[in-house]
């Protein structure tokens, strides 16, 4: 019921916003690079992007990067495009049938892409429910966690308002990967191994930094060094299945390697020209606590999920190492990127990818609250309800630019609190990041 209500609310948000009516919405910013493979290949038959395509003089359909030799190349890997594709093809058919331009950018394409984001949101929440059932949580705890994750975090924004970004796709596939991992350790089979291999390849193809899931696969249900050694022995016993999974993950990547080879002459290529990581000084504190884009500031529910890692004891102890290691490595990688605030976004969007993993410690925290006295339970319910309200309200603020996409300050945050539109003089309180300095020095 909770999942159904979240889905209905998501549909209502998309309907109210009607972003598909605007020329430069839905397929915007990074989405141009995720999406480009589909219209370039199936509509314009120009995967090399040898020609320019535009709506008018000031708006290009494709936003490629360029190799050292000047060849245009799509910046993002093609994983998201693969999962867009069913909705793209339906949108393409509807555009032709309904008399819209079959150009990849008319309303039917955008509407179907938004529907796609909601569909993956639904699948992801269903997978989280199954994960929590397998880990032994009660129906009450599961319902509360689903409500908090689905309605009280920026996942909801990236399933609706920004549902064409990569994060709802990563969230859902990682949830499915985690669910299949639990099934695999209950009894490894060829079928489960096949699904895991395909999921791993797809998850990493969506965002290569999602390779953190390999830590999850290795560490889940281990508690100490001895159990990790036993895990290695287990892998050696099951080596045919491990090799099969690795082979399938590699096969998923073959179209990407062929594309890079076609454009650059090399099977492996970094299309993020002029961008990179600065692992020697990650912006961990700013990424977690700053008002520019702090994860715990804009998604406070995840602060309590992080505390919940401490509560993974007893029957849940086998999840602690996997969750903690995945979180630490993800935080380090995420905030080592030169643009640690990740451009125009609501909160730390890259952390959404981990929300299925973080649902377990969040469930442990909720389960503890439910054992407390009535006052604590009521107070906690009010806090949870406030976080859900805050999340939905911040989405509205973000859409109306009352929450600035990359220049928020603590002073402006509190002056703007509770107000849907920008306050008078808000521009004077903004603190814009220095993109060029960050790109070259990471600071």
C-alpha positions as CSV (number, residue, x, y, z in Angstrom):
1,X,0.0,0.0,0.0
2,X,2.8,2.4,0.9
3,X,4.6,1.8,-2.4
4,X,1.4,2.2,-4.3
5,X,0.7,5.6,-2.6
6,X,4.2,6.8,-3.3
7,X,3.8,5.8,-7.0
8,X,0.5,7.7,-7.2
9,X,2.0,10.7,-5.5
10,X,4.9,10.6,-8.0
11,X,2.5,10.5,-10.9
12,X,0.7,13.5,-9.4
13,X,3.9,15.5,-9.1
14,X,4.9,14.8,-12.7
15,X,1.4,15.8,-13.9
16,X,1.5,19.0,-11.8
17,X,4.9,20.0,-13.1
18,X,4.2,19.1,-16.7
19,X,7.9,19.5,-17.5
20,X,7.5,17.7,-20.9
21,X,5.9,20.9,-22.2
22,X,9.2,22.8,-22.0
23,X,11.8,22.6,-24.7
24,X,14.8,22.3,-22.4
25,X,13.3,20.2,-19.6
26,X,13.2,16.4,-18.9
27,X,16.0,15.8,-21.5
28,X,18.4,18.3,-19.9
29,X,22.0,18.7,-18.7
30,X,23.6,15.3,-18.1
31,X,20.5,13.6,-19.5
32,X,21.6,14.8,-23.0
33,X,24.6,12.5,-22.6
34,X,22.8,9.5,-21.2
35,X,20.1,9.7,-23.8
36,X,22.1,10.6,-26.9
37,X,22.9,7.0,-27.9
38,X,19.2,6.3,-28.7
39,X,18.2,9.2,-31.1
40,X,21.7,9.3,-32.6
41,X,21.6,5.6,-33.5
42,X,17.9,4.9,-34.1
43,X,16.6,8.2,-35.5
44,X,19.5,10.1,-37.1
45,X,21.7,7.1,-37.9
46,X,24.7,9.1,-36.9
47,X,26.3,7.5,-33.8
48,X,29.5,9.4,-34.7
49,X,27.6,12.7,-34.4
50,X,29.2,13.9,-37.7
51,X,26.4,16.5,-38.1
52,X,24.8,19.1,-35.9
53,X,21.2,18.8,-34.8
54,X,19.3,21.6,-33.1
55,X,15.9,22.9,-32.4
56,X,17.0,26.4,-33.4
57,X,20.1,28.5,-33.4
58,X,20.6,28.4,-29.7
59,X,19.7,24.8,-28.7
60,X,21.7,21.7,-29.7
61,X,20.2,18.3,-29.3
62,X,23.5,16.6,-28.6
63,X,26.1,17.8,-26.1
64,X,29.2,15.7,-26.9
65,X,32.7,16.1,-25.5
66,X,35.6,16.0,-28.0
67,X,38.7,13.8,-28.3
68,X,42.2,15.2,-28.7
69,X,41.7,14.8,-32.4
70,X,38.5,16.8,-32.4
71,X,36.0,14.0,-32.8
72,X,32.7,14.3,-30.9
73,X,32.1,11.6,-28.4
74,X,29.2,11.0,-26.0
75,X,30.4,11.7,-22.5
76,X,28.4,9.2,-20.5
77,X,28.5,5.4,-20.8
78,X,25.4,3.9,-22.4
79,X,23.9,2.0,-19.4
80,X,21.1,4.5,-18.7
81,X,20.2,4.5,-22.4
82,X,19.8,0.8,-22.3
83,X,17.1,1.2,-19.6
84,X,15.5,4.2,-21.3
85,X,15.2,2.2,-24.5
86,X,11.8,0.4,-23.9
87,X,10.2,3.8,-23.1
88,X,12.1,5.5,-26.0
89,X,10.7,3.1,-28.5
90,X,7.2,3.4,-27.3
91,X,7.5,7.2,-27.3
92,X,8.9,7.0,-30.9
93,X,5.9,5.0,-32.0
94,X,3.4,7.3,-30.3
95,X,5.1,10.4,-31.8
96,X,4.5,8.9,-35.3
97,X,1.0,7.8,-34.5
98,X,-0.1,11.0,-32.8
99,X,1.5,13.4,-35.3
100,X,4.3,14.7,-33.2
101,X,7.8,15.2,-34.6
102,X,9.6,11.8,-34.4
103,X,12.8,13.6,-33.5
104,X,13.5,12.1,-30.1
105,X,12.6,15.3,-28.2
106,X,8.9,15.9,-28.7
107,X,6.4,15.4,-25.8
108,X,5.8,11.7,-26.3
109,X,9.4,10.8,-25.7
110,X,9.7,13.0,-22.6
111,X,6.4,11.7,-21.1
112,X,7.5,8.1,-21.7
113,X,10.9,8.8,-20.1
114,X,9.2,10.2,-17.0
115,X,7.0,7.2,-16.9
116,X,10.1,5.0,-17.1
117,X,11.6,6.8,-14.1
118,X,8.5,6.0,-12.0
119,X,8.5,2.4,-13.2
120,X,12.0,1.8,-12.0
121,X,11.2,3.6,-8.8
122,X,8.4,1.1,-8.2
123,X,10.6,-1.9,-9.0
124,X,13.3,-0.5,-6.7
125,X,11.0,-0.1,-3.8
126,X,9.6,-3.6,-4.3
127,X,13.1,-5.0,-4.3
128,X,13.9,-3.1,-1.0
129,X,10.8,-4.6,0.5
130,X,12.0,-8.1,-0.4
131,X,15.5,-7.4,0.9
132,X,14.1,-6.3,4.3
133,X,11.8,-9.3,4.4
134,X,14.8,-11.6,3.8
135,X,16.7,-9.9,6.6
136,X,13.9,-10.6,9.1
137,X,12.3,-7.2,9.7
138,X,8.6,-7.0,10.6
139,X,6.0,-5.7,8.2
140,X,5.6,-2.5,10.3
141,X,9.4,-1.7,10.1
142,X,9.4,-2.5,6.4
143,X,6.5,-0.1,5.7
144,X,8.1,2.7,7.7
145,X,11.4,2.3,5.9
146,X,9.8,2.2,2.5
147,X,7.9,5.4,3.3
148,X,11.0,7.1,4.6
149,X,13.3,6.1,1.7
150,X,10.7,6.6,-1.0
151,X,9.1,9.8,0.3
152,X,11.6,11.3,2.7
153,X,14.8,11.3,0.6
154,X,16.0,12.9,-2.6
155,X,15.3,9.6,-4.3
156,X,11.7,10.9,-4.8
157,X,13.0,14.0,-6.6
158,X,15.1,11.8,-8.9
159,X,12.2,9.5,-9.6
160,X,9.9,12.4,-10.6
161,X,11.1,15.9,-11.1
162,X,14.5,14.6,-12.3
163,X,13.5,11.1,-13.1
164,X,15.7,11.0,-16.3
165,X,18.9,11.2,-14.3
166,X,20.8,8.0,-13.7
167,X,20.2,7.7,-10.0
168,X,16.8,6.0,-9.8
169,X,18.2,3.4,-12.3
170,X,21.3,2.8,-10.1
171,X,19.1,2.6,-7.0
172,X,16.8,0.0,-8.5
173,X,19.5,-2.2,-10.1
174,X,21.6,-2.1,-6.9
175,X,18.5,-3.1,-5.0
176,X,17.9,-6.0,-7.3
177,X,21.6,-6.9,-7.2
178,X,21.5,-7.0,-3.4
179,X,18.4,-9.1,-3.4
180,X,19.9,-11.6,-5.8
181,X,23.1,-11.6,-3.8
182,X,21.1,-12.8,-0.7
183,X,19.5,-15.5,-2.8
184,X,22.9,-16.6,-4.2
185,X,24.4,-17.1,-0.7
186,X,21.3,-19.0,0.3
187,X,22.1,-21.4,-2.5
188,X,24.2,-20.5,-5.5
189,X,22.7,-21.6,-8.8
190,X,23.5,-21.1,-12.4
191,X,20.4,-19.0,-12.9
192,X,21.0,-16.7,-10.0
193,X,24.6,-16.3,-11.1
194,X,23.5,-15.4,-14.6
195,X,21.2,-12.6,-13.2
196,X,23.9,-11.4,-10.9
197,X,26.5,-11.2,-13.7
198,X,24.1,-9.3,-16.0
199,X,23.1,-6.9,-13.1
200,X,26.7,-6.2,-12.1
201,X,27.7,-5.3,-15.7
202,X,24.6,-3.1,-16.2
203,X,25.1,-1.3,-12.8
204,X,28.7,-0.5,-13.6
205,X,27.8,0.5,-17.2
206,X,25.3,3.1,-15.8
207,X,28.0,4.6,-13.6
208,X,31.5,3.0,-13.4
209,X,31.9,4.2,-9.8
210,X,29.0,1.8,-8.9
211,X,31.7,-0.9,-8.9
212,X,31.5,-0.4,-5.1
213,X,28.8,-3.1,-5.3
214,X,31.6,-5.7,-5.7
215,X,32.5,-5.0,-2.1
216,X,28.9,-5.6,-1.1
217,X,28.9,-9.0,-2.9
218,X,32.2,-10.1,-1.2
219,X,31.5,-8.8,2.3
220,X,27.8,-9.5,2.9
221,X,27.3,-12.0,5.7
222,X,30.9,-11.8,6.8
223,X,31.7,-10.6,10.4
224,X,35.5,-10.9,10.8
225,X,38.7,-11.8,9.1
226,X,38.1,-15.5,9.6
227,X,34.8,-15.3,7.8
228,X,36.3,-13.3,5.0
229,X,38.9,-16.0,4.5
230,X,36.1,-18.6,4.5
231,X,34.4,-16.5,1.9
232,X,37.5,-16.6,-0.4
233,X,37.6,-20.4,0.0
234,X,33.9,-20.5,-0.9
235,X,34.6,-18.5,-4.1
236,X,37.4,-20.9,-5.0
237,X,34.9,-23.8,-4.6
238,X,32.4,-22.0,-6.8
239,X,34.9,-20.6,-9.3
240,X,32.9,-21.7,-12.4
241,X,30.0,-19.5,-11.2
242,X,32.3,-16.6,-10.3
243,X,34.0,-16.8,-13.8
244,X,30.5,-17.0,-15.4
245,X,29.3,-13.9,-13.6
246,X,32.5,-12.0,-14.5
247,X,32.2,-13.0,-18.2
248,X,28.5,-11.9,-18.3
249,X,29.4,-8.5,-16.7
250,X,32.1,-8.1,-19.4
251,X,29.7,-9.0,-22.2
252,X,27.4,-6.2,-21.1
253,X,30.3,-3.8,-21.7
254,X,31.1,-4.9,-25.2
255,X,28.8,-2.4,-27.0
256,X,30.4,0.4,-25.0
257,X,33.9,-0.8,-25.9
258,X,32.9,-1.1,-29.6
259,X,31.6,2.5,-29.5
260,X,34.8,3.8,-28.0
261,X,36.8,1.9,-30.5
262,X,34.7,3.2,-33.4
263,X,35.1,6.8,-32.3
264,X,38.7,6.9,-30.9
265,X,40.4,3.8,-32.2
266,X,40.8,2.5,-28.6
267,X,38.7,0.0,-26.7
268,X,39.2,1.9,-23.5
269,X,38.8,5.7,-23.4
270,X,38.0,8.3,-20.7
271,X,35.4,10.6,-22.3
272,X,35.4,12.9,-19.2
273,X,37.9,15.2,-21.0
274,X,39.4,17.7,-18.5
275,X,37.6,16.2,-15.5
276,X,38.9,13.8,-12.8
277,X,39.2,12.8,-9.2
278,X,41.4,14.3,-6.5
279,X,41.9,11.4,-4.1
280,X,44.5,13.3,-2.1
281,X,41.9,15.7,-0.7
282,X,38.3,14.5,-0.8
283,X,35.7,17.0,0.3
284,X,34.1,14.6,2.8
285,X,33.0,17.1,5.4
286,X,31.5,19.5,2.8
287,X,29.8,16.7,1.0
288,X,28.1,15.5,4.2
289,X,27.4,18.7,6.2
290,X,27.7,21.8,4.0
291,X,24.7,23.9,3.1
292,X,25.9,24.0,-0.5
293,X,25.1,20.3,-1.0
294,X,25.5,18.3,2.3
295,X,24.0,14.8,2.2
296,X,23.0,14.9,5.9
297,X,21.7,18.5,5.6
298,X,19.3,17.9,2.7
299,X,18.6,14.2,3.4
300,X,18.7,14.0,7.2
301,X,17.0,10.6,7.2
302,X,20.3,9.1,6.0
303,X,22.1,10.4,9.1
304,X,19.9,8.1,11.1
305,X,20.5,5.3,8.6
306,X,24.2,5.8,9.1
307,X,23.8,5.6,12.9
308,X,21.9,2.4,12.3
309,X,25.0,0.7,11.2
310,X,26.0,0.5,14.8
311,X,22.8,-1.4,15.5
312,X,23.7,-4.2,13.0
313,X,24.3,-6.8,15.7
314,X,23.1,-10.4,16.4
315,X,21.3,-11.7,13.3
316,X,22.1,-8.5,11.4
317,X,25.9,-8.6,12.2
318,X,26.6,-10.2,8.8
319,X,25.5,-7.0,7.1
320,X,27.6,-4.5,9.0
321,X,30.9,-5.0,7.2
322,X,29.2,-4.9,3.7
323,X,27.2,-1.7,4.5
324,X,30.0,0.1,6.3
325,X,32.6,-0.7,3.6
326,X,30.3,0.2,0.8
327,X,29.4,3.5,2.4
328,X,32.9,4.5,3.3
329,X,34.3,3.7,-0.2
330,X,31.3,5.4,-1.9
331,X,31.7,8.6,0.2
332,X,35.5,8.7,-0.5
333,X,35.0,8.3,-4.3
334,X,32.0,10.6,-4.5
335,X,33.6,13.5,-2.7
336,X,37.0,13.1,-4.4
337,X,35.4,14.1,-7.7
338,X,36.5,17.6,-8.8
339,X,32.9,18.8,-8.7
340,X,32.0,17.3,-5.3
341,X,28.6,19.2,-5.3
342,X,27.7,17.6,-8.7
343,X,26.4,20.7,-10.4
344,X,22.8,21.6,-10.3
345,X,21.1,19.1,-8.1
346,X,19.0,18.6,-4.9
347,X,21.2,17.3,-2.2
348,X,23.9,14.8,-2.9
349,X,22.3,12.9,-5.8
350,X,25.1,10.4,-6.2
351,X,24.4,9.0,-2.7
352,X,20.9,7.9,-3.9
353,X,22.6,4.9,-5.6
354,X,23.3,3.5,-2.1
355,X,19.8,3.8,-0.6
356,X,18.9,0.2,-1.0
357,X,22.0,-0.8,0.9
358,X,21.3,1.9,3.6
359,X,17.8,0.6,4.0
360,X,19.1,-2.2,6.2
361,X,20.7,0.0,8.9
362,X,17.7,2.4,8.6
363,X,15.4,-0.6,9.3
364,X,17.6,-1.5,12.3
365,X,17.2,2.1,13.6
366,X,13.4,2.1,13.1
367,X,13.1,-1.4,14.8
368,X,14.9,0.0,17.8
369,X,12.6,3.0,18.0
370,X,9.6,0.7,18.0
371,X,10.8,-1.0,21.2
372,X,10.9,2.3,23.1
373,X,8.2,3.9,25.2
374,X,5.2,5.8,23.7
375,X,6.7,9.2,24.1
376,X,9.8,8.3,22.1
377,X,7.7,6.5,19.5
378,X,5.4,9.5,19.0
379,X,8.3,12.0,18.9
380,X,10.1,9.8,16.4
381,X,6.9,9.6,14.2
382,X,6.7,13.4,14.2
383,X,10.3,13.7,13.3
384,X,9.9,11.2,10.4
385,X,6.8,13.0,9.2
386,X,8.7,16.3,9.3
387,X,11.5,14.8,7.2
388,X,9.0,13.6,4.6
389,X,7.3,17.1,4.5
390,X,10.8,18.7,4.3
391,X,11.8,16.6,1.4
392,X,8.7,17.2,-0.6
393,X,8.8,20.9,0.2
394,X,12.5,21.2,-0.8
395,X,11.7,19.6,-4.1
396,X,9.2,22.4,-4.7
397,X,11.7,25.0,-3.5
398,X,14.3,23.5,-5.8
399,X,11.9,23.7,-8.8
400,X,11.2,27.3,-8.0
401,X,14.9,28.1,-7.4
402,X,14.2,29.0,-3.8
403,X,16.9,26.4,-3.1
404,X,19.8,27.3,-5.3
405,X,21.2,24.5,-7.4
406,X,24.9,25.0,-6.4
407,X,25.3,28.2,-4.3
408,X,23.3,27.8,-1.1
409,X,24.7,29.1,2.2
410,X,23.6,28.4,5.7
411,X,22.4,32.0,6.1
412,X,20.2,31.8,3.0
413,X,19.0,28.3,3.9
414,X,17.4,29.5,7.1
415,X,16.1,32.7,5.7
416,X,14.5,30.8,2.9
417,X,13.2,28.1,5.1
418,X,9.4,27.6,4.7
419,X,9.3,29.9,1.7
420,X,8.5,28.4,-1.8
421,X,9.9,31.3,-3.9
422,X,13.2,33.2,-3.6
423,X,13.2,35.8,-0.9
424,X,14.1,39.4,-1.7
425,X,17.9,39.9,-1.7
426,X,18.6,36.1,-1.9
427,X,21.2,36.7,-4.6
428,X,23.4,38.6,-2.1
429,X,23.5,35.6,0.2
430,X,24.6,33.1,-2.5
431,X,28.2,31.7,-2.6
432,X,29.0,30.4,-6.1
433,X,31.6,27.7,-6.4
434,X,34.7,28.3,-8.6
435,X,34.2,25.7,-11.2
436,X,37.5,26.3,-13.0
437,X,39.6,26.2,-9.8
438,X,37.8,23.0,-8.7
439,X,38.4,21.4,-12.1
440,X,42.1,22.1,-12.1
441,X,43.0,21.8,-8.4
442,X,40.1,19.9,-6.8
443,X,39.7,22.7,-4.2
